[in-house]
């Protein structure tokens, strides 16, 4: 399954870039993510529970970052094992460009599944993968913009904190 799309995020490119590298932000954005830890340098470990058609599984997996061009692009690659349900793996090539009103985040996603999940058929799997990608990037936009909006409303600090500072102080 391949999917390409883009989202306009009302935040500057550096803020969007830093959010892409944050385990806390990524955990909020991955549908069904119960926990996420790690770092951009060493990769992230995640536990995600999802229901695909009649199959519900908890996937434990890893996400790595590669092809990093600081502030411009990166590739997120992940693989999760869901026990008897099978496995899911895929990646997303993410490119950031400056746009009027913020940052345009463009992505190309590729996903594959195996085991019981693969037996559900490509129509169900493709629909699910598209839904997951759309939810992730939509929530990512909401989280980054929400953090940006919070700093706009903050009157008690003379200097605006970055999204990371706001995340840590909350």
Protein Blocks (a to p, Z undefined) as FASTA:
>chain_A
ZZdddddddbdfklmmmmmmpmklmmmmmghiabdcddfknopaddddddehjbccdddd
ddddehiaehkaccddddddehjnopcdddddddddddehiacdddddddddehjllmno
jklmmmmmmmmmmmmmmmmmmmmmmmmmmmmmpmkbmbdcdfklmmmmZZ
